[in-house]
């Protein structure tokens, strides 16, 4: 049986805590969501929003291509 992989590239996430000025790189939006205790769709909405706005007035969430 063939393994069906997603055709959508993995979205790597950068999340900056603006209170502590610490940026963390996540291998996926799902991992970033787990850290904040929110749904994956919440993070995906923030990644797709232009221009980026702070989440909970604290976190700046940005996406990168898989190759970055």
Predicted model as a PDB file, atoms N, CA, C, CB and O in Angstrom, pLDDT in the B-factor column:
MODEL        1                                                                  
ATOM      1  N   UNK A   1       0.843  -1.178   0.000  1.00 47.00           N  
ATOM      2  CA  UNK A   1       0.000   0.000   0.000  1.00 47.00           C  
ATOM      3  C   UNK A   1       0.887   1.239   0.000  1.00 47.00           C  
ATOM      4  CB  UNK A   1      -0.958   0.000   1.217  1.00 47.00           C  
ATOM      5  O   UNK A   1       1.890   1.290   0.711  1.00 47.00           O  
ATOM      6  N   UNK A   2       0.523   2.213  -0.780  1.00 50.00           N  
ATOM      7  CA  UNK A   2       1.299   3.433  -0.931  1.00 50.00           C  
ATOM      8  C   UNK A   2       1.049   4.382   0.242  1.00 50.00           C  
ATOM      9  CB  UNK A   2       0.957   4.121  -2.256  1.00 50.00           C  
ATOM     10  O   UNK A   2      -0.085   4.547   0.690  1.00 50.00           O  
ATOM     11  N   UNK A   3       2.115   4.998   0.727  1.00 50.00           N  
ATOM     12  CA  UNK A   3       2.012   5.971   1.805  1.00 50.00           C  
ATOM     13  C   UNK A   3       1.633   7.320   1.213  1.00 50.00           C  
ATOM     14  CB  UNK A   3       3.340   6.068   2.603  1.00 50.00           C  
ATOM     15  O   UNK A   3       2.378   7.869   0.402  1.00 50.00           O  
ATOM     16  N   UNK A   4       0.500   7.854   1.602  1.00 49.00           N  
ATOM     17  CA  UNK A   4       0.041   9.133   1.069  1.00 49.00           C  
ATOM     18  C   UNK A   4       0.540  10.258   1.959  1.00 49.00           C  
ATOM     19  CB  UNK A   4      -1.503   9.168   0.956  1.00 49.00           C  
ATOM     20  O   UNK A   4       0.049  10.456   3.071  1.00 49.00           O  
ATOM     21  N   UNK A   5       1.499  10.973   1.464  1.00 50.00           N  
ATOM     22  CA  UNK A   5       2.056  12.101   2.211  1.00 50.00           C  
ATOM     23  C   UNK A   5       1.332  13.369   1.815  1.00 50.00           C  
ATOM     24  CB  UNK A   5       3.577  12.243   1.961  1.00 50.00           C  
ATOM     25  O   UNK A   5       0.813  13.484   0.705  1.00 50.00           O  
ATOM     26  N   UNK A   6       1.301  14.307   2.722  1.00 50.00           N  
ATOM     27  CA  UNK A   6       0.680  15.596   2.442  1.00 50.00           C  
ATOM     28  C   UNK A   6       1.472  16.317   1.368  1.00 50.00           C  
ATOM     29  CB  UNK A   6       0.589  16.456   3.719  1.00 50.00           C  
ATOM     30  O   UNK A   6       2.703  16.279   1.376  1.00 50.00           O  
ATOM     31  N   UNK A   7       0.789  16.966   0.453  1.00 46.00           N  
ATOM     32  CA  UNK A   7       1.472  17.719  -0.590  1.00 46.00           C  
ATOM     33  C   UNK A   7       1.795  19.130  -0.137  1.00 46.00           C  
ATOM     34  CB  UNK A   7       0.628  17.761  -1.848  1.00 46.00           C  
ATOM     35  O   UNK A   7       2.546  19.840  -0.806  1.00 46.00           O  
ATOM     36  N   UNK A   8       1.239  19.544   0.988  1.00 55.00           N  
ATOM     37  CA  UNK A   8       1.503  20.873   1.516  1.00 55.00           C  
ATOM     38  C   UNK A   8       2.816  20.847   2.292  1.00 55.00           C  
ATOM     39  CB  UNK A   8       0.334  21.359   2.418  1.00 55.00           C  
ATOM     40  O   UNK A   8       3.007  19.974   3.138  1.00 55.00           O  
ATOM     41  N   UNK A   9       3.730  21.790   2.022  1.00 52.00           N  
ATOM     42  CA  UNK A   9       4.996  21.778   2.758  1.00 52.00           C  
ATOM     43  C   UNK A   9       4.798  22.050   4.245  1.00 52.00           C  
ATOM     44  CB  UNK A   9       5.950  22.807   2.171  1.00 52.00           C  
ATOM     45  O   UNK A   9       3.856  22.730   4.650  1.00 52.00           O  
ATOM     46  N   UNK A  10       5.695  21.512   5.032  1.00 55.00           N  
ATOM     47  CA  UNK A  10       5.644  21.722   6.475  1.00 55.00           C  
ATOM     48  C   UNK A  10       5.846  23.190   6.793  1.00 55.00           C  
ATOM     49  CB  UNK A  10       6.701  20.869   7.192  1.00 55.00           C  
ATOM     50  O   UNK A  10       6.737  23.834   6.239  1.00 55.00           O  
ATOM     51  N   UNK A  11       5.031  23.714   7.672  1.00 66.00           N  
ATOM     52  CA  UNK A  11       5.139  25.114   8.076  1.00 66.00           C  
ATOM     53  C   UNK A  11       5.950  25.177   9.359  1.00 66.00           C  
ATOM     54  CB  UNK A  11       3.730  25.765   8.270  1.00 66.00           C  
ATOM     55  O   UNK A  11       5.502  24.721  10.411  1.00 66.00           O  
ATOM     56  N   UNK A  12       7.139  25.740   9.265  1.00 73.00           N  
ATOM     57  CA  UNK A  12       7.981  25.930  10.439  1.00 73.00           C  
ATOM     58  C   UNK A  12       7.579  27.242  11.079  1.00 73.00           C  
ATOM     59  CB  UNK A  12       9.504  25.917  10.071  1.00 73.00           C  
ATOM     60  O   UNK A  12       7.355  28.236  10.387  1.00 73.00           O  
ATOM     61  N   UNK A  13       7.487  27.247  12.379  1.00 82.00           N  
ATOM     62  CA  UNK A  13       7.047  28.450  13.066  1.00 82.00           C  
ATOM     63  C   UNK A  13       8.114  29.063  13.957  1.00 82.00           C  
ATOM     64  CB  UNK A  13       5.841  28.144  13.880  1.00 82.00           C  
ATOM     65  O   UNK A  13       8.866  28.360  14.632  1.00 82.00           O  
ATOM     66  N   UNK A  14       8.163  30.381  13.944  1.00 90.00           N  
ATOM     67  CA  UNK A  14       8.996  31.133  14.878  1.00 90.00           C  
ATOM     68  C   UNK A  14       8.052  31.870  15.804  1.00 90.00           C  
ATOM     69  CB  UNK A  14       9.975  32.123  14.136  1.00 90.00           C  
ATOM     70  O   UNK A  14       7.155  32.579  15.348  1.00 90.00           O  
ATOM     71  N   UNK A  15       8.248  31.710  17.093  1.00 92.00           N  
ATOM     72  CA  UNK A  15       7.406  32.405  18.043  1.00 92.00           C  
ATOM     73  C   UNK A  15       8.311  33.221  18.960  1.00 92.00           C  
ATOM     74  CB  UNK A  15       6.520  31.407  18.854  1.00 92.00           C  
ATOM     75  O   UNK A  15       9.215  32.686  19.602  1.00 92.00           O  
ATOM     76  N   UNK A  16       8.053  34.519  19.010  1.00 94.00           N  
ATOM     77  CA  UNK A  16       8.831  35.412  19.861  1.00 94.00           C  
ATOM     78  C   UNK A  16       7.974  35.868  21.022  1.00 94.00           C  
ATOM     79  CB  UNK A  16       9.358  36.623  19.064  1.00 94.00           C  
ATOM     80  O   UNK A  16       6.887  36.413  20.834  1.00 94.00           O  
ATOM     81  N   UNK A  17       8.474  35.641  22.218  1.00 95.00           N  
ATOM     82  CA  UNK A  17       7.835  36.150  23.423  1.00 95.00           C  
ATOM     83  C   UNK A  17       8.350  37.571  23.601  1.00 95.00           C  
ATOM     84  CB  UNK A  17       8.139  35.242  24.694  1.00 95.00           C  
ATOM     85  O   UNK A  17       9.510  37.774  23.962  1.00 95.00           O  
ATOM     86  N   UNK A  18       7.498  38.547  23.350  1.00 96.00           N  
ATOM     87  CA  UNK A  18       7.937  39.945  23.380  1.00 96.00           C  
ATOM     88  C   UNK A  18       8.187  40.452  24.791  1.00 96.00           C  
ATOM     89  CB  UNK A  18       6.910  40.823  22.707  1.00 96.00           C  
ATOM     90  O   UNK A  18       8.825  41.490  24.961  1.00 96.00           O  
ATOM     91  N   UNK A  19       7.701  39.748  25.806  1.00 96.00           N  
ATOM     92  CA  UNK A  19       7.986  40.147  27.188  1.00 96.00           C  
ATOM     93  C   UNK A  19       9.428  39.789  27.555  1.00 96.00           C  
ATOM     94  CB  UNK A  19       6.994  39.466  28.167  1.00 96.00           C  
ATOM     95  O   UNK A  19      10.129  40.568  28.201  1.00 96.00           O  
ATOM     96  N   UNK A  20       9.858  38.592  27.131  1.00 96.00           N  
ATOM     97  CA  UNK A  20      11.195  38.103  27.462  1.00 96.00           C  
ATOM     98  C   UNK A  20      12.202  38.274  26.327  1.00 96.00           C  
ATOM     99  CB  UNK A  20      11.119  36.654  27.842  1.00 96.00           C  
ATOM    100  O   UNK A  20      13.401  38.074  26.519  1.00 96.00           O  
ATOM    101  N   UNK A  21      11.709  38.645  25.144  1.00 96.00           N  
ATOM    102  CA  UNK A  21      12.534  38.791  23.940  1.00 96.00           C  
ATOM    103  C   UNK A  21      13.262  37.484  23.603  1.00 96.00           C  
ATOM    104  CB  UNK A  21      13.554  39.927  24.128  1.00 96.00           C  
ATOM    105  O   UNK A  21      14.446  37.487  23.269  1.00 96.00           O  
ATOM    106  N   UNK A  22      12.534  36.379  23.696  1.00 96.00           N  
ATOM    107  CA  UNK A  22      13.074  35.063  23.371  1.00 96.00           C  
ATOM    108  C   UNK A  22      12.319  34.524  22.161  1.00 96.00           C  
ATOM    109  CB  UNK A  22      12.963  34.084  24.590  1.00 96.00           C  
ATOM    110  O   UNK A  22      11.089  34.477  22.148  1.00 96.00           O  
ATOM    111  N   UNK A  23      13.079  34.118  21.144  1.00 95.00           N  
ATOM    112  CA  UNK A  23      12.473  33.536  19.944  1.00 95.00           C  
ATOM    113  C   UNK A  23      12.756  32.047  19.924  1.00 95.00           C  
ATOM    114  CB  UNK A  23      13.011  34.216  18.652  1.00 95.00           C  
ATOM    115  O   UNK A  23      13.894  31.616  20.112  1.00 95.00           O  
ATOM    116  N   UNK A  24      11.712  31.264  19.696  1.00 95.00           N  
ATOM    117  CA  UNK A  24      11.823  29.814  19.633  1.00 95.00           C  
ATOM    118  C   UNK A  24      11.364  29.352  18.258  1.00 95.00           C  
ATOM    119  CB  UNK A  24      10.991  29.135  20.758  1.00 95.00           C  
ATOM    120  O   UNK A  24      10.342  29.808  17.744  1.00 95.00           O  
ATOM    121  N   UNK A  25      12.135  28.435  17.666  1.00 94.00           N  
ATOM    122  CA  UNK A  25      11.793  27.875  16.360  1.00 94.00           C  
ATOM    123  C   UNK A  25      11.121  26.523  16.578  1.00 94.00           C  
ATOM    124  CB  UNK A  25      13.062  27.733  15.448  1.00 94.00           C  
ATOM    125  O   UNK A  25      11.639  25.672  17.302  1.00 94.00           O  
ATOM    126  N   UNK A  26       9.970  26.337  15.950  1.00 92.00           N  
ATOM    127  CA  UNK A  26       9.211  25.098  16.086  1.00 92.00           C  
ATOM    128  C   UNK A  26       9.201  24.357  14.752  1.00 92.00           C  
ATOM    129  CB  UNK A  26       7.763  25.385  16.564  1.00 92.00           C  
ATOM    130  O   UNK A  26       9.134  24.988  13.697  1.00 92.00           O  
ATOM    131  N   UNK A  27       9.268  23.030  14.786  1.00 89.00           N  
ATOM    132  CA  UNK A  27       9.280  22.256  13.539  1.00 89.00           C  
ATOM    133  C   UNK A  27       7.934  22.251  12.822  1.00 89.00           C  
ATOM    134  CB  UNK A  27       9.695  20.835  13.826  1.00 89.00           C  
ATOM    135  O   UNK A  27       7.848  21.884  11.651  1.00 89.00           O  
ATOM    136  N   UNK A  28       6.887  22.661  13.532  1.00 86.00           N  
ATOM    137  CA  UNK A  28       5.561  22.690  12.913  1.00 86.00           C  
ATOM    138  C   UNK A  28       4.661  23.636  13.693  1.00 86.00           C  
ATOM    139  CB  UNK A  28       4.940  21.269  12.855  1.00 86.00           C  
ATOM    140  O   UNK A  28       4.934  23.982  14.842  1.00 86.00           O  
ATOM    141  N   UNK A  29       3.591  24.038  13.042  1.00 85.00           N  
ATOM    142  CA  UNK A  29       2.604  24.888  13.704  1.00 85.00           C  
ATOM    143  C   UNK A  29       1.955  24.133  14.862  1.00 85.00           C  
ATOM    144  CB  UNK A  29       1.529  25.364  12.699  1.00 85.00           C  
ATOM    145  O   UNK A  29       1.604  24.729  15.880  1.00 85.00           O  
ATOM    146  N   UNK A  30       1.800  22.833  14.702  1.00 89.00           N  
ATOM    147  CA  UNK A  30       1.182  22.015  15.751  1.00 89.00           C  
ATOM    148  C   UNK A  30       2.007  22.052  17.037  1.00 89.00           C  
ATOM    149  CB  UNK A  30       1.021  20.562  15.271  1.00 89.00           C  
ATOM    150  O   UNK A  30       1.444  22.128  18.129  1.00 89.00           O  
ATOM    151  N   UNK A  31       3.322  21.998  16.919  1.00 91.00           N  
ATOM    152  CA  UNK A  31       4.190  22.051  18.107  1.00 91.00           C  
ATOM    153  C   UNK A  31       4.081  23.402  18.809  1.00 91.00           C  
ATOM    154  CB  UNK A  31       5.657  21.781  17.716  1.00 91.00           C  
ATOM    155  O   UNK A  31       4.057  23.469  20.038  1.00 91.00           O  
ATOM    156  N   UNK A  32       4.016  24.474  18.029  1.00 90.00           N  
ATOM    157  CA  UNK A  32       3.853  25.807  18.617  1.00 90.00           C  
ATOM    158  C   UNK A  32       2.515  25.892  19.343  1.00 90.00           C  
ATOM    159  CB  UNK A  32       3.949  26.908  17.527  1.00 90.00           C  
ATOM    160  O   UNK A  32       2.426  26.475  20.424  1.00 90.00           O  
ATOM    161  N   UNK A  33       1.475  25.311  18.749  1.00 91.00           N  
ATOM    162  CA  UNK A  33       0.151  25.317  19.362  1.00 91.00           C  
ATOM    163  C   UNK A  33       0.157  24.559  20.688  1.00 91.00           C  
ATOM    164  CB  UNK A  33      -0.880  24.705  18.409  1.00 91.00           C  
ATOM    165  O   UNK A  33      -0.456  24.997  21.661  1.00 91.00           O  
ATOM    166  N   UNK A  34       0.848  23.425  20.723  1.00 93.00           N  
ATOM    167  CA  UNK A  34       0.934  22.644  21.959  1.00 93.00           C  
ATOM    168  C   UNK A  34       1.600  23.452  23.067  1.00 93.00           C  
ATOM    169  CB  UNK A  34       1.709  21.340  21.718  1.00 93.00           C  
ATOM    170  O   UNK A  34       1.191  23.377  24.225  1.00 93.00           O  
ATOM    171  N   UNK A  35       2.618  24.218  22.715  1.00 91.00           N  
ATOM    172  CA  UNK A  35       3.334  25.027  23.703  1.00 91.00           C  
ATOM    173  C   UNK A  35       2.423  26.066  24.340  1.00 91.00           C  
ATOM    174  CB  UNK A  35       4.531  25.715  23.058  1.00 91.00           C  
ATOM    175  O   UNK A  35       2.477  26.297  25.548  1.00 91.00           O  
ATOM    176  N   UNK A  36       1.578  26.698  23.508  1.00 91.00           N  
ATOM    177  CA  UNK A  36       0.677  27.731  24.017  1.00 91.00           C  
ATOM    178  C   UNK A  36      -0.631  27.170  24.561  1.00 91.00           C  
ATOM    179  CB  UNK A  36       0.378  28.724  22.929  1.00 91.00           C  
ATOM    180  O   UNK A  36      -1.403  27.892  25.192  1.00 91.00           O  
ATOM    181  N   UNK A  37      -0.881  25.887  24.321  1.00 94.00           N  
ATOM    182  CA  UNK A  37      -2.124  25.282  24.779  1.00 94.00           C  
ATOM    183  C   UNK A  37      -3.329  25.740  23.971  1.00 94.00           C  
ATOM    184  CB  UNK A  37      -2.340  25.598  26.234  1.00 94.00           C  
ATOM    185  O   UNK A  37      -4.425  25.900  24.508  1.00 94.00           O  
ATOM    186  N   UNK A  38      -3.114  25.952  22.661  1.00 94.00           N  
ATOM    187  CA  UNK A  38      -4.199  26.372  21.774  1.00 94.00           C  
ATOM    188  C   UNK A  38      -4.300  25.386  20.616  1.00 94.00           C  
ATOM    189  CB  UNK A  38      -3.969  27.824  21.248  1.00 94.00           C  
ATOM    190  O   UNK A  38      -3.473  24.482  20.490  1.00 94.00           O  
ATOM    191  N   UNK A  39      -5.301  25.559  19.783  1.00 93.00           N  
ATOM    192  CA  UNK A  39      -5.482  24.658  18.651  1.00 93.00           C  
ATOM    193  C   UNK A  39      -4.512  24.988  17.519  1.00 93.00           C  
ATOM    194  CB  UNK A  39      -6.920  24.727  18.147  1.00 93.00           C  
ATOM    195  O   UNK A  39      -4.018  26.109  17.399  1.00 93.00           O  
ATOM    196  N   UNK A  40      -4.262  23.988  16.706  1.00 90.00           N  
ATOM    197  CA  UNK A  40      -3.416  24.163  15.536  1.00 90.00           C  
ATOM    198  C   UNK A  40      -3.989  25.229  14.600  1.00 90.00           C  
ATOM    199  CB  UNK A  40      -3.258  22.833  14.793  1.00 90.00           C  
ATOM    200  O   UNK A  40      -3.233  25.993  13.999  1.00 90.00           O  
ATOM    201  N   UNK A  41      -5.300  25.286  14.472  1.00 91.00           N  
ATOM    202  CA  UNK A  41      -5.921  26.261  13.571  1.00 91.00           C  
ATOM    203  C   UNK A  41      -5.684  27.693  14.048  1.00 91.00           C  
ATOM    204  CB  UNK A  41      -7.424  25.994  13.454  1.00 91.00           C  
ATOM    205  O   UNK A  41      -5.586  28.605  13.227  1.00 91.00           O  
ATOM    206  N   UNK A  42      -5.592  27.901  15.353  1.00 91.00           N  
ATOM    207  CA  UNK A  42      -5.294  29.235  15.881  1.00 91.00           C  
ATOM    208  C   UNK A  42      -3.920  29.690  15.398  1.00 91.00           C  
ATOM    209  CB  UNK A  42      -5.351  29.240  17.430  1.00 91.00           C  
ATOM    210  O   UNK A  42      -3.762  30.825  14.948  1.00 91.00           O  
ATOM    211  N   UNK A  43      -2.937  28.813  15.490  1.00 89.00           N  
ATOM    212  CA  UNK A  43      -1.585  29.150  15.044  1.00 89.00           C  
ATOM    213  C   UNK A  43      -1.557  29.352  13.530  1.00 89.00           C  
ATOM    214  CB  UNK A  43      -0.588  28.048  15.456  1.00 89.00           C  
ATOM    215  O   UNK A  43      -0.919  30.285  13.043  1.00 89.00           O  
ATOM    216  N   UNK A  44      -2.233  28.496  12.794  1.00 88.00           N  
ATOM    217  CA  UNK A  44      -2.258  28.633  11.332  1.00 88.00           C  
ATOM    218  C   UNK A  44      -2.889  29.960  10.922  1.00 88.00           C  
ATOM    219  CB  UNK A  44      -3.029  27.460  10.691  1.00 88.00           C  
ATOM    220  O   UNK A  44      -2.425  30.600   9.978  1.00 88.00           O  
ATOM    221  N   UNK A  45      -3.938  30.378  11.620  1.00 88.00           N  
ATOM    222  CA  UNK A  45      -4.552  31.673  11.317  1.00 88.00           C  
ATOM    223  C   UNK A  45      -3.567  32.809  11.550  1.00 88.00           C  
ATOM    224  CB  UNK A  45      -5.809  31.884  12.168  1.00 88.00           C  
ATOM    225  O   UNK A  45      -3.515  33.756  10.766  1.00 88.00           O  
ATOM    226  N   UNK A  46      -2.793  32.721  12.615  1.00 88.00           N  
ATOM    227  CA  UNK A  46      -1.788  33.756  12.904  1.00 88.00           C  
ATOM    228  C   UNK A  46      -0.669  33.738  11.869  1.00 88.00           C  
ATOM    229  CB  UNK A  46      -1.202  33.560  14.314  1.00 88.00           C  
ATOM    230  O   UNK A  46      -0.177  34.794  11.471  1.00 88.00           O  
ATOM    231  N   UNK A  47      -0.265  32.558  11.434  1.00 84.00           N  
ATOM    232  CA  UNK A  47       0.792  32.451  10.429  1.00 84.00           C  
ATOM    233  C   UNK A  47       0.369  33.043   9.093  1.00 84.00           C  
ATOM    234  CB  UNK A  47       1.192  30.999  10.243  1.00 84.00           C  
ATOM    235  O   UNK A  47       1.192  33.607   8.371  1.00 84.00           O  
ATOM    236  N   UNK A  48      -0.893  32.919   8.767  1.00 82.00           N  
ATOM    237  CA  UNK A  48      -1.394  33.391   7.477  1.00 82.00           C  
ATOM    238  C   UNK A  48      -1.820  34.849   7.493  1.00 82.00           C  
ATOM    239  CB  UNK A  48      -2.548  32.546   7.044  1.00 82.00           C  
ATOM    240  O   UNK A  48      -2.154  35.398   6.443  1.00 82.00           O  
ATOM    241  N   UNK A  49      -1.816  35.479   8.636  1.00 80.00           N  
ATOM    242  CA  UNK A  49      -2.277  36.863   8.754  1.00 80.00           C  
ATOM    243  C   UNK A  49      -1.175  37.834   8.346  1.00 80.00           C  
ATOM    244  CB  UNK A  49      -2.739  37.157  10.189  1.00 80.00           C  
ATOM    245  O   UNK A  49      -0.048  37.762   8.836  1.00 80.00           O  
ATOM    246  N   UNK A  50      -1.519  38.726   7.455  1.00 80.00           N  
ATOM    247  CA  UNK A  50      -0.594  39.774   7.006  1.00 80.00           C  
ATOM    248  C   UNK A  50      -1.267  41.117   7.212  1.00 80.00           C  
ATOM    249  CB  UNK A  50      -0.183  39.578   5.505  1.00 80.00           C  
ATOM    250  O   UNK A  50      -2.377  41.299   6.710  1.00 80.00           O  
ATOM    251  N   UNK A  51      -0.684  42.050   7.901  1.00 84.00           N  
ATOM    252  CA  UNK A  51       0.567  41.951   8.652  1.00 84.00           C  
ATOM    253  C   UNK A  51       0.365  41.192   9.954  1.00 84.00           C  
ATOM    254  CB  UNK A  51       1.129  43.343   8.939  1.00 84.00           C  
ATOM    255  O   UNK A  51      -0.748  41.077  10.468  1.00 84.00           O  
ATOM    256  N   UNK A  52       1.457  40.687  10.464  1.00 81.00           N  
ATOM    257  CA  UNK A  52       1.413  39.908  11.705  1.00 81.00           C  
ATOM    258  C   UNK A  52       1.032  40.802  12.882  1.00 81.00           C  
ATOM    259  CB  UNK A  52       2.775  39.228  11.969  1.00 81.00           C  
ATOM    260  O   UNK A  52       1.481  41.944  12.985  1.00 81.00           O  
ATOM    261  N   UNK A  53       0.203  40.266  13.757  1.00 88.00           N  
ATOM    262  CA  UNK A  53      -0.177  40.964  14.988  1.00 88.00           C  
ATOM    263  C   UNK A  53       0.177  40.074  16.164  1.00 88.00           C  
ATOM    264  CB  UNK A  53      -1.701  41.327  14.998  1.00 88.00           C  
ATOM    265  O   UNK A  53       0.260  38.853  16.027  1.00 88.00           O  
ATOM    266  N   UNK A  54       0.383  40.680  17.306  1.00 91.00           N  
ATOM    267  CA  UNK A  54       0.710  39.916  18.500  1.00 91.00           C  
ATOM    268  C   UNK A  54      -0.472  39.046  18.917  1.00 91.00           C  
ATOM    269  CB  UNK A  54       1.115  40.855  19.646  1.00 91.00           C  
ATOM    270  O   UNK A  54      -1.624  39.475  18.859  1.00 91.00           O  
ATOM    271  N   UNK A  55      -0.174  37.832  19.332  1.00 91.00           N  
ATOM    272  CA  UNK A  55      -1.174  36.935  19.872  1.00 91.00           C  
ATOM    273  C   UNK A  55      -1.163  37.099  21.392  1.00 91.00           C  
ATOM    274  CB  UNK A  55      -0.901  35.447  19.446  1.00 91.00           C  
ATOM    275  O   UNK A  55      -0.105  37.032  22.019  1.00 91.00           O  
ATOM    276  N   UNK A  56      -2.314  37.309  21.970  1.00 93.00           N  
ATOM    277  CA  UNK A  56      -2.472  37.556  23.412  1.00 93.00           C  
ATOM    278  C   UNK A  56      -1.614  38.739  23.865  1.00 93.00           C  
ATOM    279  CB  UNK A  56      -2.097  36.294  24.219  1.00 93.00           C  
ATOM    280  O   UNK A  56      -1.130  38.769  24.996  1.00 93.00           O  
ATOM    281  N   UNK A  57      -1.433  39.706  22.973  1.00 94.00           N  
ATOM    282  CA  UNK A  57      -0.629  40.897  23.248  1.00 94.00           C  
ATOM    283  C   UNK A  57       0.777  40.571  23.735  1.00 94.00           C  
ATOM    284  CB  UNK A  57      -1.322  41.753  24.269  1.00 94.00           C  
ATOM    285  O   UNK A  57       1.396  41.368  24.440  1.00 94.00           O  
ATOM    286  N   UNK A  58       1.276  39.406  23.361  1.00 94.00           N  
ATOM    287  CA  UNK A  58       2.592  38.982  23.838  1.00 94.00           C  
ATOM    288  C   UNK A  58       3.430  38.268  22.786  1.00 94.00           C  
ATOM    289  CB  UNK A  58       2.429  38.086  25.018  1.00 94.00           C  
ATOM    290  O   UNK A  58       4.622  38.548  22.662  1.00 94.00           O  
ATOM    291  N   UNK A  59       2.837  37.357  22.028  1.00 94.00           N  
ATOM    292  CA  UNK A  59       3.599  36.481  21.147  1.00 94.00           C  
ATOM    293  C   UNK A  59       3.498  36.916  19.693  1.00 94.00           C  
ATOM    294  CB  UNK A  59       3.120  35.052  21.291  1.00 94.00           C  
ATOM    295  O   UNK A  59       2.404  37.139  19.174  1.00 94.00           O  
ATOM    296  N   UNK A  60       4.649  37.033  19.040  1.00 92.00           N  
ATOM    297  CA  UNK A  60       4.698  37.292  17.608  1.00 92.00           C  
ATOM    298  C   UNK A  60       4.973  35.951  16.938  1.00 92.00           C  
ATOM    299  CB  UNK A  60       5.797  38.374  17.236  1.00 92.00           C  
ATOM    300  O   UNK A  60       5.992  35.312  17.203  1.00 92.00           O  
ATOM    301  N   UNK A  61       4.061  35.533  16.073  1.00 91.00           N  
ATOM    302  CA  UNK A  61       4.147  34.225  15.431  1.00 91.00           C  
ATOM    303  C   UNK A  61       4.356  34.436  13.938  1.00 91.00           C  
ATOM    304  CB  UNK A  61       2.867  33.372  15.703  1.00 91.00           C  
ATOM    305  O   UNK A  61       3.555  35.088  13.269  1.00 91.00           O  
ATOM    306  N   UNK A  62       5.444  33.875  13.430  1.00 88.00           N  
ATOM    307  CA  UNK A  62       5.767  33.999  12.010  1.00 88.00           C  
ATOM    308  C   UNK A  62       6.082  32.627  11.453  1.00 88.00           C  
ATOM    309  CB  UNK A  62       6.955  34.968  11.786  1.00 88.00           C  
ATOM    310  O   UNK A  62       6.529  31.737  12.177  1.00 88.00           O  
ATOM    311  N   UNK A  63       5.846  32.462  10.163  1.00 83.00           N  
ATOM    312  CA  UNK A  63       6.132  31.205   9.501  1.00 83.00           C  
ATOM    313  C   UNK A  63       7.355  31.305   8.614  1.00 83.00           C  
ATOM    314  CB  UNK A  63       4.946  30.760   8.691  1.00 83.00           C  
ATOM    315  O   UNK A  63       7.720  32.381   8.142  1.00 83.00           O  
ATOM    316  N   UNK A  64       7.974  30.165   8.400  1.00 79.00           N  
ATOM    317  CA  UNK A  64       9.099  30.049   7.499  1.00 79.00           C  
ATOM    318  C   UNK A  64       8.828  28.915   6.528  1.00 79.00           C  
ATOM    319  CB  UNK A  64      10.415  29.818   8.273  1.00 79.00           C  
ATOM    320  O   UNK A  64       8.042  28.014   6.822  1.00 79.00           O  
ATOM    321  N   UNK A  65       9.473  28.957   5.378  1.00 65.00           N  
ATOM    322  CA  UNK A  65       9.413  27.814   4.474  1.00 65.00           C  
ATOM    323  C   UNK A  65      10.208  26.681   5.067  1.00 65.00           C  
ATOM    324  CB  UNK A  65       9.941  28.175   3.071  1.00 65.00           C  
ATOM    325  O   UNK A  65      11.059  26.905   5.928  1.00 65.00           O  
ATOM    326  N   UNK A  66       9.948  25.462   4.623  1.00 57.00           N  
ATOM    327  CA  UNK A  66      10.633  24.286   5.155  1.00 57.00           C  
ATOM    328  C   UNK A  66      12.143  24.389   4.977  1.00 57.00           C  
ATOM    329  CB  UNK A  66      10.115  23.023   4.476  1.00 57.00           C  
ATOM    330  O   UNK A  66      12.896  23.824   5.771  1.00 57.00           O  
ATOM    331  N   UNK A  67      12.591  25.091   3.966  1.00 52.00           N  
ATOM    332  CA  UNK A  67      14.025  25.171   3.670  1.00 52.00           C  
ATOM    333  C   UNK A  67      14.746  26.219   4.493  1.00 52.00           C  
ATOM    334  CB  UNK A  67      14.231  25.461   2.214  1.00 52.00           C  
ATOM    335  O   UNK A  67      15.976  26.261   4.454  1.00 52.00           O  
ATOM    336  N   UNK A  68      14.048  27.073   5.240  1.00 48.00           N  
ATOM    337  CA  UNK A  68      14.718  28.146   5.976  1.00 48.00           C  
ATOM    338  C   UNK A  68      15.224  27.697   7.309  1.00 48.00           C  
ATOM    339  CB  UNK A  68      13.799  29.301   6.164  1.00 48.00           C  
ATOM    340  O   UNK A  68      15.811  28.490   8.045  1.00 48.00           O  
TER     341      UNK A  68                                                      
ENDMDL                                                                          
END                                                                             
